[in-house]
């Protein structure tokens, strides 16, 4: 805690003065253009990764960057998404998985989660991911299997997002785009899911879509590892 307290003091003494005008504007309301859904992992910092200021990202974090489909959970994920889409009118939603994801490792090794029953229960919302990986990637193991799981999970959460009424309506109106990213924090590389090729490609090669109204389910079959 002492490090956190010292950090707050440093913020107040040095960084705050340069941000006071920004915070003054933010005091009148927030207008982020992007909902950024990512993992709770301490190695992931959405604002550092995207080099954004306070007020530019509406961030939703949980273990495994999971979005339960409509009606599957009473957690806060659906509420956060609904608020971002219907109240804040975000234009983009990014689901960002990451390398070395502990939640996805746990999903692949459910038998090891005995001491963590709440974690196991939460990961039941990623059962589709587990079964797709089990069916399609039985030939992989180790890091290659975990990488495939992380990528598949991102795509499945994009599908789950489309079951939420607020997202479905915004997509139908053409007011919203969905994006799937995987962040490799060891190198700083970011890969985005390209709809046309059905592959995760370096972000620099990513073609920003004009719309993402169609279901992404069929595109999983195009991925090859």
Biotite code that builds the C-alpha atoms (Angstrom):
import biotite.structure as struc

atoms = struc.array([
    struc.Atom([0.000, 0.000, 0.000], chain_id="A", res_id=1, res_name="UNK", atom_name="CA", element="C"),
    struc.Atom([2.846, 2.392, 0.736], chain_id="A", res_id=2, res_name="UNK", atom_name="CA", element="C"),
    struc.Atom([3.841, 2.374, -2.927], chain_id="A", res_id=3, res_name="UNK", atom_name="CA", element="C"),
    struc.Atom([0.275, 3.224, -3.926], chain_id="A", res_id=4, res_name="UNK", atom_name="CA", element="C"),
    struc.Atom([0.072, 6.066, -1.420], chain_id="A", res_id=5, res_name="UNK", atom_name="CA", element="C"),
    struc.Atom([3.374, 7.478, -2.633], chain_id="A", res_id=6, res_name="UNK", atom_name="CA", element="C"),
    struc.Atom([2.104, 7.194, -6.185], chain_id="A", res_id=7, res_name="UNK", atom_name="CA", element="C"),
    struc.Atom([-1.005, 9.214, -5.359], chain_id="A", res_id=8, res_name="UNK", atom_name="CA", element="C"),
    struc.Atom([1.141, 11.870, -3.706], chain_id="A", res_id=9, res_name="UNK", atom_name="CA", element="C"),
    struc.Atom([3.418, 12.028, -6.746], chain_id="A", res_id=10, res_name="UNK", atom_name="CA", element="C"),
    struc.Atom([0.390, 12.326, -9.022], chain_id="A", res_id=11, res_name="UNK", atom_name="CA", element="C"),
    struc.Atom([-1.031, 15.184, -6.977], chain_id="A", res_id=12, res_name="UNK", atom_name="CA", element="C"),
    struc.Atom([2.298, 17.012, -6.769], chain_id="A", res_id=13, res_name="UNK", atom_name="CA", element="C"),
    struc.Atom([3.456, 16.667, -10.363], chain_id="A", res_id=14, res_name="UNK", atom_name="CA", element="C"),
    struc.Atom([1.125, 15.130, -12.949], chain_id="A", res_id=15, res_name="UNK", atom_name="CA", element="C"),
    struc.Atom([-2.133, 16.700, -11.779], chain_id="A", res_id=16, res_name="UNK", atom_name="CA", element="C"),
    struc.Atom([-1.238, 20.270, -12.716], chain_id="A", res_id=17, res_name="UNK", atom_name="CA", element="C"),
    struc.Atom([-0.787, 19.372, -16.396], chain_id="A", res_id=18, res_name="UNK", atom_name="CA", element="C"),
    struc.Atom([-4.150, 17.559, -16.450], chain_id="A", res_id=19, res_name="UNK", atom_name="CA", element="C"),
    struc.Atom([-6.325, 20.046, -14.574], chain_id="A", res_id=20, res_name="UNK", atom_name="CA", element="C"),
    struc.Atom([-7.772, 21.568, -17.744], chain_id="A", res_id=21, res_name="UNK", atom_name="CA", element="C"),
    struc.Atom([-8.637, 18.095, -19.063], chain_id="A", res_id=22, res_name="UNK", atom_name="CA", element="C"),
    struc.Atom([-10.221, 17.066, -15.760], chain_id="A", res_id=23, res_name="UNK", atom_name="CA", element="C"),
    struc.Atom([-12.184, 20.312, -15.761], chain_id="A", res_id=24, res_name="UNK", atom_name="CA", element="C"),
    struc.Atom([-13.677, 19.349, -19.107], chain_id="A", res_id=25, res_name="UNK", atom_name="CA", element="C"),
    struc.Atom([-14.304, 15.775, -17.952], chain_id="A", res_id=26, res_name="UNK", atom_name="CA", element="C"),
    struc.Atom([-16.158, 17.168, -14.954], chain_id="A", res_id=27, res_name="UNK", atom_name="CA", element="C"),
    struc.Atom([-18.877, 18.229, -17.409], chain_id="A", res_id=28, res_name="UNK", atom_name="CA", element="C"),
    struc.Atom([-19.305, 14.677, -18.703], chain_id="A", res_id=29, res_name="UNK", atom_name="CA", element="C"),
    struc.Atom([-17.566, 11.844, -20.513], chain_id="A", res_id=30, res_name="UNK", atom_name="CA", element="C"),
    struc.Atom([-17.651, 11.224, -24.240], chain_id="A", res_id=31, res_name="UNK", atom_name="CA", element="C"),
    struc.Atom([-15.502, 8.176, -25.019], chain_id="A", res_id=32, res_name="UNK", atom_name="CA", element="C"),
    struc.Atom([-15.731, 6.820, -28.537], chain_id="A", res_id=33, res_name="UNK", atom_name="CA", element="C"),
    struc.Atom([-14.551, 3.292, -27.695], chain_id="A", res_id=34, res_name="UNK", atom_name="CA", element="C"),
    struc.Atom([-15.564, 0.580, -25.269], chain_id="A", res_id=35, res_name="UNK", atom_name="CA", element="C"),
    struc.Atom([-12.436, -1.449, -24.543], chain_id="A", res_id=36, res_name="UNK", atom_name="CA", element="C"),
    struc.Atom([-13.105, -4.918, -23.119], chain_id="A", res_id=37, res_name="UNK", atom_name="CA", element="C"),
    struc.Atom([-10.027, -6.690, -21.821], chain_id="A", res_id=38, res_name="UNK", atom_name="CA", element="C"),
    struc.Atom([-8.673, -8.972, -19.124], chain_id="A", res_id=39, res_name="UNK", atom_name="CA", element="C"),
    struc.Atom([-8.084, -8.045, -15.477], chain_id="A", res_id=40, res_name="UNK", atom_name="CA", element="C"),
    struc.Atom([-4.475, -9.244, -15.813], chain_id="A", res_id=41, res_name="UNK", atom_name="CA", element="C"),
    struc.Atom([-2.134, -6.741, -14.146], chain_id="A", res_id=42, res_name="UNK", atom_name="CA", element="C"),
    struc.Atom([0.206, -6.828, -17.138], chain_id="A", res_id=43, res_name="UNK", atom_name="CA", element="C"),
    struc.Atom([-2.419, -5.202, -19.373], chain_id="A", res_id=44, res_name="UNK", atom_name="CA", element="C"),
    struc.Atom([-2.835, -1.411, -19.309], chain_id="A", res_id=45, res_name="UNK", atom_name="CA", element="C"),
    struc.Atom([-5.374, -0.271, -21.939], chain_id="A", res_id=46, res_name="UNK", atom_name="CA", element="C"),
    struc.Atom([-4.454, 3.416, -21.746], chain_id="A", res_id=47, res_name="UNK", atom_name="CA", element="C"),
    struc.Atom([-0.729, 2.712, -21.933], chain_id="A", res_id=48, res_name="UNK", atom_name="CA", element="C"),
    struc.Atom([-1.251, 0.362, -24.862], chain_id="A", res_id=49, res_name="UNK", atom_name="CA", element="C"),
    struc.Atom([-3.432, 2.769, -26.835], chain_id="A", res_id=50, res_name="UNK", atom_name="CA", element="C"),
    struc.Atom([-1.745, 5.948, -25.580], chain_id="A", res_id=51, res_name="UNK", atom_name="CA", element="C"),
    struc.Atom([-5.102, 7.442, -24.634], chain_id="A", res_id=52, res_name="UNK", atom_name="CA", element="C"),
    struc.Atom([-5.956, 10.077, -22.044], chain_id="A", res_id=53, res_name="UNK", atom_name="CA", element="C"),
    struc.Atom([-8.559, 9.878, -19.280], chain_id="A", res_id=54, res_name="UNK", atom_name="CA", element="C"),
    struc.Atom([-12.018, 10.089, -20.836], chain_id="A", res_id=55, res_name="UNK", atom_name="CA", element="C"),
    struc.Atom([-11.111, 8.481, -24.162], chain_id="A", res_id=56, res_name="UNK", atom_name="CA", element="C"),
    struc.Atom([-11.785, 4.829, -23.305], chain_id="A", res_id=57, res_name="UNK", atom_name="CA", element="C"),
    struc.Atom([-14.705, 3.264, -21.478], chain_id="A", res_id=58, res_name="UNK", atom_name="CA", element="C"),
    struc.Atom([-13.055, 0.160, -20.027], chain_id="A", res_id=59, res_name="UNK", atom_name="CA", element="C"),
    struc.Atom([-14.622, -3.154, -19.008], chain_id="A", res_id=60, res_name="UNK", atom_name="CA", element="C"),
    struc.Atom([-12.265, -5.665, -17.395], chain_id="A", res_id=61, res_name="UNK", atom_name="CA", element="C"),
    struc.Atom([-12.725, -9.161, -16.048], chain_id="A", res_id=62, res_name="UNK", atom_name="CA", element="C"),
    struc.Atom([-10.896, -12.491, -15.980], chain_id="A", res_id=63, res_name="UNK", atom_name="CA", element="C"),
    struc.Atom([-10.616, -13.633, -19.586], chain_id="A", res_id=64, res_name="UNK", atom_name="CA", element="C"),
    struc.Atom([-12.290, -10.588, -21.228], chain_id="A", res_id=65, res_name="UNK", atom_name="CA", element="C"),
    struc.Atom([-15.548, -12.540, -21.221], chain_id="A", res_id=66, res_name="UNK", atom_name="CA", element="C"),
    struc.Atom([-18.942, -11.164, -22.252], chain_id="A", res_id=67, res_name="UNK", atom_name="CA", element="C"),
    struc.Atom([-21.696, -13.622, -21.288], chain_id="A", res_id=68, res_name="UNK", atom_name="CA", element="C"),
    struc.Atom([-24.430, -13.834, -23.943], chain_id="A", res_id=69, res_name="UNK", atom_name="CA", element="C"),
    struc.Atom([-27.776, -12.164, -23.333], chain_id="A", res_id=70, res_name="UNK", atom_name="CA", element="C"),
    struc.Atom([-29.576, -13.654, -20.347], chain_id="A", res_id=71, res_name="UNK", atom_name="CA", element="C"),
    struc.Atom([-26.699, -15.875, -19.233], chain_id="A", res_id=72, res_name="UNK", atom_name="CA", element="C"),
    struc.Atom([-25.489, -13.784, -16.304], chain_id="A", res_id=73, res_name="UNK", atom_name="CA", element="C"),
    struc.Atom([-26.632, -11.143, -13.840], chain_id="A", res_id=74, res_name="UNK", atom_name="CA", element="C"),
    struc.Atom([-23.134, -9.651, -13.672], chain_id="A", res_id=75, res_name="UNK", atom_name="CA", element="C"),
    struc.Atom([-22.170, -6.135, -14.614], chain_id="A", res_id=76, res_name="UNK", atom_name="CA", element="C"),
    struc.Atom([-20.860, -6.867, -18.096], chain_id="A", res_id=77, res_name="UNK", atom_name="CA", element="C"),
    struc.Atom([-24.176, -6.458, -19.933], chain_id="A", res_id=78, res_name="UNK", atom_name="CA", element="C"),
    struc.Atom([-24.953, -3.300, -17.950], chain_id="A", res_id=79, res_name="UNK", atom_name="CA", element="C"),
    struc.Atom([-21.578, -1.763, -18.782], chain_id="A", res_id=80, res_name="UNK", atom_name="CA", element="C"),
    struc.Atom([-21.981, -2.572, -22.473], chain_id="A", res_id=81, res_name="UNK", atom_name="CA", element="C"),
    struc.Atom([-25.535, -1.219, -22.552], chain_id="A", res_id=82, res_name="UNK", atom_name="CA", element="C"),
    struc.Atom([-24.446, 2.018, -20.881], chain_id="A", res_id=83, res_name="UNK", atom_name="CA", element="C"),
    struc.Atom([-21.521, 2.439, -23.258], chain_id="A", res_id=84, res_name="UNK", atom_name="CA", element="C"),
    struc.Atom([-23.638, 1.819, -26.361], chain_id="A", res_id=85, res_name="UNK", atom_name="CA", element="C"),
    struc.Atom([-26.976, 3.438, -25.478], chain_id="A", res_id=86, res_name="UNK", atom_name="CA", element="C"),
    struc.Atom([-25.946, 6.239, -23.103], chain_id="A", res_id=87, res_name="UNK", atom_name="CA", element="C"),
    struc.Atom([-22.406, 7.130, -24.181], chain_id="A", res_id=88, res_name="UNK", atom_name="CA", element="C"),
    struc.Atom([-22.971, 6.266, -27.868], chain_id="A", res_id=89, res_name="UNK", atom_name="CA", element="C"),
    struc.Atom([-19.565, 4.679, -28.380], chain_id="A", res_id=90, res_name="UNK", atom_name="CA", element="C"),
    struc.Atom([-18.733, 4.029, -32.026], chain_id="A", res_id=91, res_name="UNK", atom_name="CA", element="C"),
    struc.Atom([-16.425, 1.048, -31.538], chain_id="A", res_id=92, res_name="UNK", atom_name="CA", element="C"),
    struc.Atom([-16.083, -1.927, -29.213], chain_id="A", res_id=93, res_name="UNK", atom_name="CA", element="C"),
    struc.Atom([-12.717, -3.670, -28.940], chain_id="A", res_id=94, res_name="UNK", atom_name="CA", element="C"),
    struc.Atom([-12.427, -7.085, -27.317], chain_id="A", res_id=95, res_name="UNK", atom_name="CA", element="C"),
    struc.Atom([-8.746, -7.473, -26.483], chain_id="A", res_id=96, res_name="UNK", atom_name="CA", element="C"),
    struc.Atom([-7.295, -10.794, -25.384], chain_id="A", res_id=97, res_name="UNK", atom_name="CA", element="C"),
    struc.Atom([-3.646, -11.212, -24.510], chain_id="A", res_id=98, res_name="UNK", atom_name="CA", element="C"),
    struc.Atom([-0.736, -13.628, -24.478], chain_id="A", res_id=99, res_name="UNK", atom_name="CA", element="C"),
    struc.Atom([-0.100, -15.846, -21.444], chain_id="A", res_id=100, res_name="UNK", atom_name="CA", element="C"),
    struc.Atom([-3.712, -15.390, -20.281], chain_id="A", res_id=101, res_name="UNK", atom_name="CA", element="C"),
    struc.Atom([-4.197, -17.138, -16.948], chain_id="A", res_id=102, res_name="UNK", atom_name="CA", element="C"),
    struc.Atom([-7.962, -17.338, -17.401], chain_id="A", res_id=103, res_name="UNK", atom_name="CA", element="C"),
    struc.Atom([-7.601, -19.147, -20.717], chain_id="A", res_id=104, res_name="UNK", atom_name="CA", element="C"),
    struc.Atom([-4.988, -21.459, -19.182], chain_id="A", res_id=105, res_name="UNK", atom_name="CA", element="C"),
    struc.Atom([-7.512, -22.227, -16.453], chain_id="A", res_id=106, res_name="UNK", atom_name="CA", element="C"),
    struc.Atom([-10.181, -22.888, -19.064], chain_id="A", res_id=107, res_name="UNK", atom_name="CA", element="C"),
    struc.Atom([-7.921, -25.509, -20.608], chain_id="A", res_id=108, res_name="UNK", atom_name="CA", element="C"),
    struc.Atom([-7.224, -27.050, -17.196], chain_id="A", res_id=109, res_name="UNK", atom_name="CA", element="C"),
    struc.Atom([-10.519, -26.947, -15.320], chain_id="A", res_id=110, res_name="UNK", atom_name="CA", element="C"),
    struc.Atom([-9.449, -29.871, -13.145], chain_id="A", res_id=111, res_name="UNK", atom_name="CA", element="C"),
    struc.Atom([-6.847, -27.597, -11.542], chain_id="A", res_id=112, res_name="UNK", atom_name="CA", element="C"),
    struc.Atom([-9.432, -25.033, -10.402], chain_id="A", res_id=113, res_name="UNK", atom_name="CA", element="C"),
    struc.Atom([-10.715, -26.992, -7.394], chain_id="A", res_id=114, res_name="UNK", atom_name="CA", element="C"),
    struc.Atom([-9.484, -24.370, -4.879], chain_id="A", res_id=115, res_name="UNK", atom_name="CA", element="C"),
    struc.Atom([-11.029, -21.593, -7.017], chain_id="A", res_id=116, res_name="UNK", atom_name="CA", element="C"),
    struc.Atom([-14.718, -22.479, -7.371], chain_id="A", res_id=117, res_name="UNK", atom_name="CA", element="C"),
    struc.Atom([-15.802, -18.925, -8.181], chain_id="A", res_id=118, res_name="UNK", atom_name="CA", element="C"),
    struc.Atom([-13.235, -18.712, -10.967], chain_id="A", res_id=119, res_name="UNK", atom_name="CA", element="C"),
    struc.Atom([-14.426, -22.050, -12.323], chain_id="A", res_id=120, res_name="UNK", atom_name="CA", element="C"),
    struc.Atom([-18.015, -20.800, -12.257], chain_id="A", res_id=121, res_name="UNK", atom_name="CA", element="C"),
    struc.Atom([-17.085, -17.615, -14.105], chain_id="A", res_id=122, res_name="UNK", atom_name="CA", element="C"),
    struc.Atom([-15.190, -19.541, -16.765], chain_id="A", res_id=123, res_name="UNK", atom_name="CA", element="C"),
    struc.Atom([-18.333, -21.535, -17.490], chain_id="A", res_id=124, res_name="UNK", atom_name="CA", element="C"),
    struc.Atom([-19.306, -18.485, -19.569], chain_id="A", res_id=125, res_name="UNK", atom_name="CA", element="C"),
    struc.Atom([-16.388, -19.419, -21.849], chain_id="A", res_id=126, res_name="UNK", atom_name="CA", element="C"),
    struc.Atom([-17.517, -23.024, -22.274], chain_id="A", res_id=127, res_name="UNK", atom_name="CA", element="C"),
    struc.Atom([-18.094, -22.409, -25.988], chain_id="A", res_id=128, res_name="UNK", atom_name="CA", element="C"),
    struc.Atom([-14.451, -21.406, -26.317], chain_id="A", res_id=129, res_name="UNK", atom_name="CA", element="C"),
    struc.Atom([-13.318, -24.548, -24.523], chain_id="A", res_id=130, res_name="UNK", atom_name="CA", element="C"),
    struc.Atom([-15.402, -26.820, -26.704], chain_id="A", res_id=131, res_name="UNK", atom_name="CA", element="C"),
    struc.Atom([-14.392, -25.154, -29.971], chain_id="A", res_id=132, res_name="UNK", atom_name="CA", element="C"),
    struc.Atom([-10.729, -25.443, -29.026], chain_id="A", res_id=133, res_name="UNK", atom_name="CA", element="C"),
    struc.Atom([-11.190, -29.045, -27.920], chain_id="A", res_id=134, res_name="UNK", atom_name="CA", element="C"),
    struc.Atom([-12.849, -29.861, -31.246], chain_id="A", res_id=135, res_name="UNK", atom_name="CA", element="C"),
    struc.Atom([-10.700, -27.858, -33.657], chain_id="A", res_id=136, res_name="UNK", atom_name="CA", element="C"),
    struc.Atom([-7.240, -27.733, -32.077], chain_id="A", res_id=137, res_name="UNK", atom_name="CA", element="C"),
    struc.Atom([-6.674, -31.167, -30.564], chain_id="A", res_id=138, res_name="UNK", atom_name="CA", element="C"),
    struc.Atom([-3.413, -31.348, -32.521], chain_id="A", res_id=139, res_name="UNK", atom_name="CA", element="C"),
    struc.Atom([-1.918, -28.399, -30.607], chain_id="A", res_id=140, res_name="UNK", atom_name="CA", element="C"),
    struc.Atom([-0.337, -28.243, -27.174], chain_id="A", res_id=141, res_name="UNK", atom_name="CA", element="C"),
    struc.Atom([1.539, -25.829, -24.936], chain_id="A", res_id=142, res_name="UNK", atom_name="CA", element="C"),
    struc.Atom([1.934, -22.231, -26.067], chain_id="A", res_id=143, res_name="UNK", atom_name="CA", element="C"),
    struc.Atom([0.391, -22.912, -29.477], chain_id="A", res_id=144, res_name="UNK", atom_name="CA", element="C"),
    struc.Atom([-2.768, -24.266, -27.865], chain_id="A", res_id=145, res_name="UNK", atom_name="CA", element="C"),
    struc.Atom([-3.005, -21.337, -25.455], chain_id="A", res_id=146, res_name="UNK", atom_name="CA", element="C"),
    struc.Atom([-2.558, -18.871, -28.336], chain_id="A", res_id=147, res_name="UNK", atom_name="CA", element="C"),
    struc.Atom([-5.357, -20.542, -30.297], chain_id="A", res_id=148, res_name="UNK", atom_name="CA", element="C"),
    struc.Atom([-7.578, -20.456, -27.209], chain_id="A", res_id=149, res_name="UNK", atom_name="CA", element="C"),
    struc.Atom([-6.959, -16.746, -26.644], chain_id="A", res_id=150, res_name="UNK", atom_name="CA", element="C"),
    struc.Atom([-7.814, -15.972, -30.270], chain_id="A", res_id=151, res_name="UNK", atom_name="CA", element="C"),
    struc.Atom([-10.915, -18.160, -30.364], chain_id="A", res_id=152, res_name="UNK", atom_name="CA", element="C"),
    struc.Atom([-12.122, -16.646, -27.118], chain_id="A", res_id=153, res_name="UNK", atom_name="CA", element="C"),
    struc.Atom([-11.910, -13.145, -28.589], chain_id="A", res_id=154, res_name="UNK", atom_name="CA", element="C"),
    struc.Atom([-14.043, -14.206, -31.551], chain_id="A", res_id=155, res_name="UNK", atom_name="CA", element="C"),
    struc.Atom([-16.608, -15.919, -29.345], chain_id="A", res_id=156, res_name="UNK", atom_name="CA", element="C"),
    struc.Atom([-16.938, -12.851, -27.138], chain_id="A", res_id=157, res_name="UNK", atom_name="CA", element="C"),
    struc.Atom([-17.589, -10.803, -30.281], chain_id="A", res_id=158, res_name="UNK", atom_name="CA", element="C"),
    struc.Atom([-20.382, -13.249, -31.092], chain_id="A", res_id=159, res_name="UNK", atom_name="CA", element="C"),
    struc.Atom([-21.735, -12.974, -27.551], chain_id="A", res_id=160, res_name="UNK", atom_name="CA", element="C"),
    struc.Atom([-21.738, -9.189, -27.817], chain_id="A", res_id=161, res_name="UNK", atom_name="CA", element="C"),
    struc.Atom([-24.058, -9.432, -30.796], chain_id="A", res_id=162, res_name="UNK", atom_name="CA", element="C"),
    struc.Atom([-26.676, -11.199, -28.638], chain_id="A", res_id=163, res_name="UNK", atom_name="CA", element="C"),
    struc.Atom([-26.974, -8.154, -26.358], chain_id="A", res_id=164, res_name="UNK", atom_name="CA", element="C"),
    struc.Atom([-29.988, -6.064, -27.407], chain_id="A", res_id=165, res_name="UNK", atom_name="CA", element="C"),
    struc.Atom([-28.171, -2.725, -27.285], chain_id="A", res_id=166, res_name="UNK", atom_name="CA", element="C"),
    struc.Atom([-25.334, -3.990, -29.471], chain_id="A", res_id=167, res_name="UNK", atom_name="CA", element="C"),
    struc.Atom([-27.633, -5.775, -31.924], chain_id="A", res_id=168, res_name="UNK", atom_name="CA", element="C"),
    struc.Atom([-29.710, -2.635, -32.389], chain_id="A", res_id=169, res_name="UNK", atom_name="CA", element="C"),
    struc.Atom([-26.671, -0.382, -32.854], chain_id="A", res_id=170, res_name="UNK", atom_name="CA", element="C"),
    struc.Atom([-25.157, -2.773, -35.390], chain_id="A", res_id=171, res_name="UNK", atom_name="CA", element="C"),
    struc.Atom([-28.424, -2.853, -37.319], chain_id="A", res_id=172, res_name="UNK", atom_name="CA", element="C"),
    struc.Atom([-28.446, 0.952, -37.439], chain_id="A", res_id=173, res_name="UNK", atom_name="CA", element="C"),
    struc.Atom([-24.837, 0.981, -38.605], chain_id="A", res_id=174, res_name="UNK", atom_name="CA", element="C"),
    struc.Atom([-23.791, 2.994, -35.547], chain_id="A", res_id=175, res_name="UNK", atom_name="CA", element="C"),
    struc.Atom([-21.264, 0.530, -34.152], chain_id="A", res_id=176, res_name="UNK", atom_name="CA", element="C"),
    struc.Atom([-18.255, -1.535, -35.181], chain_id="A", res_id=177, res_name="UNK", atom_name="CA", element="C"),
    struc.Atom([-16.768, -4.530, -33.381], chain_id="A", res_id=178, res_name="UNK", atom_name="CA", element="C"),
    struc.Atom([-13.049, -5.337, -33.322], chain_id="A", res_id=179, res_name="UNK", atom_name="CA", element="C"),
    struc.Atom([-11.095, -8.312, -32.021], chain_id="A", res_id=180, res_name="UNK", atom_name="CA", element="C"),
    struc.Atom([-7.527, -7.752, -30.813], chain_id="A", res_id=181, res_name="UNK", atom_name="CA", element="C"),
    struc.Atom([-4.839, -9.884, -29.207], chain_id="A", res_id=182, res_name="UNK", atom_name="CA", element="C"),
    struc.Atom([-2.052, -8.080, -27.362], chain_id="A", res_id=183, res_name="UNK", atom_name="CA", element="C"),
    struc.Atom([1.296, -9.816, -27.028], chain_id="A", res_id=184, res_name="UNK", atom_name="CA", element="C"),
    struc.Atom([2.589, -7.898, -24.041], chain_id="A", res_id=185, res_name="UNK", atom_name="CA", element="C"),
    struc.Atom([6.082, -9.419, -24.113], chain_id="A", res_id=186, res_name="UNK", atom_name="CA", element="C"),
    struc.Atom([6.803, -7.696, -27.434], chain_id="A", res_id=187, res_name="UNK", atom_name="CA", element="C"),
    struc.Atom([4.175, -4.954, -27.554], chain_id="A", res_id=188, res_name="UNK", atom_name="CA", element="C"),
    struc.Atom([2.680, -6.434, -30.746], chain_id="A", res_id=189, res_name="UNK", atom_name="CA", element="C"),
    struc.Atom([-1.063, -6.163, -31.324], chain_id="A", res_id=190, res_name="UNK", atom_name="CA", element="C"),
    struc.Atom([-2.957, -8.371, -33.761], chain_id="A", res_id=191, res_name="UNK", atom_name="CA", element="C"),
    struc.Atom([-6.451, -7.608, -35.038], chain_id="A", res_id=192, res_name="UNK", atom_name="CA", element="C"),
    struc.Atom([-8.956, -10.008, -36.519], chain_id="A", res_id=193, res_name="UNK", atom_name="CA", element="C"),
    struc.Atom([-9.358, -9.347, -40.236], chain_id="A", res_id=194, res_name="UNK", atom_name="CA", element="C"),
    struc.Atom([-12.811, -10.347, -41.441], chain_id="A", res_id=195, res_name="UNK", atom_name="CA", element="C"),
    struc.Atom([-11.846, -10.860, -45.078], chain_id="A", res_id=196, res_name="UNK", atom_name="CA", element="C"),
    struc.Atom([-8.895, -13.170, -44.461], chain_id="A", res_id=197, res_name="UNK", atom_name="CA", element="C"),
    struc.Atom([-10.320, -14.813, -41.348], chain_id="A", res_id=198, res_name="UNK", atom_name="CA", element="C"),
    struc.Atom([-6.981, -14.314, -39.593], chain_id="A", res_id=199, res_name="UNK", atom_name="CA", element="C"),
    struc.Atom([-5.426, -12.214, -36.856], chain_id="A", res_id=200, res_name="UNK", atom_name="CA", element="C"),
    struc.Atom([-3.061, -9.817, -38.614], chain_id="A", res_id=201, res_name="UNK", atom_name="CA", element="C"),
    struc.Atom([-0.633, -7.173, -37.341], chain_id="A", res_id=202, res_name="UNK", atom_name="CA", element="C"),
    struc.Atom([-2.590, -4.075, -36.386], chain_id="A", res_id=203, res_name="UNK", atom_name="CA", element="C"),
    struc.Atom([-0.702, -2.027, -38.990], chain_id="A", res_id=204, res_name="UNK", atom_name="CA", element="C"),
    struc.Atom([-2.215, -4.281, -41.690], chain_id="A", res_id=205, res_name="UNK", atom_name="CA", element="C"),
    struc.Atom([-5.741, -4.153, -40.290], chain_id="A", res_id=206, res_name="UNK", atom_name="CA", element="C"),
    struc.Atom([-8.421, -2.794, -42.608], chain_id="A", res_id=207, res_name="UNK", atom_name="CA", element="C"),
    struc.Atom([-10.968, -0.842, -40.569], chain_id="A", res_id=208, res_name="UNK", atom_name="CA", element="C"),
    struc.Atom([-14.370, -2.325, -41.462], chain_id="A", res_id=209, res_name="UNK", atom_name="CA", element="C"),
    struc.Atom([-17.251, -0.235, -42.761], chain_id="A", res_id=210, res_name="UNK", atom_name="CA", element="C"),
    struc.Atom([-19.597, -2.430, -40.710], chain_id="A", res_id=211, res_name="UNK", atom_name="CA", element="C"),
    struc.Atom([-19.592, -5.611, -38.670], chain_id="A", res_id=212, res_name="UNK", atom_name="CA", element="C"),
    struc.Atom([-23.240, -6.553, -38.778], chain_id="A", res_id=213, res_name="UNK", atom_name="CA", element="C"),
    struc.Atom([-22.856, -10.201, -39.723], chain_id="A", res_id=214, res_name="UNK", atom_name="CA", element="C"),
    struc.Atom([-22.264, -12.999, -37.248], chain_id="A", res_id=215, res_name="UNK", atom_name="CA", element="C"),
    struc.Atom([-18.631, -13.947, -36.922], chain_id="A", res_id=216, res_name="UNK", atom_name="CA", element="C"),
    struc.Atom([-19.374, -17.617, -36.215], chain_id="A", res_id=217, res_name="UNK", atom_name="CA", element="C"),
    struc.Atom([-18.562, -18.961, -39.653], chain_id="A", res_id=218, res_name="UNK", atom_name="CA", element="C"),
    struc.Atom([-15.255, -17.141, -39.805], chain_id="A", res_id=219, res_name="UNK", atom_name="CA", element="C"),
    struc.Atom([-13.725, -19.221, -37.017], chain_id="A", res_id=220, res_name="UNK", atom_name="CA", element="C"),
    struc.Atom([-13.482, -22.104, -39.453], chain_id="A", res_id=221, res_name="UNK", atom_name="CA", element="C"),
    struc.Atom([-11.167, -20.050, -41.647], chain_id="A", res_id=222, res_name="UNK", atom_name="CA", element="C"),
    struc.Atom([-8.577, -19.605, -38.920], chain_id="A", res_id=223, res_name="UNK", atom_name="CA", element="C"),
    struc.Atom([-5.586, -21.841, -39.204], chain_id="A", res_id=224, res_name="UNK", atom_name="CA", element="C"),
    struc.Atom([-2.799, -22.291, -36.628], chain_id="A", res_id=225, res_name="UNK", atom_name="CA", element="C"),
])
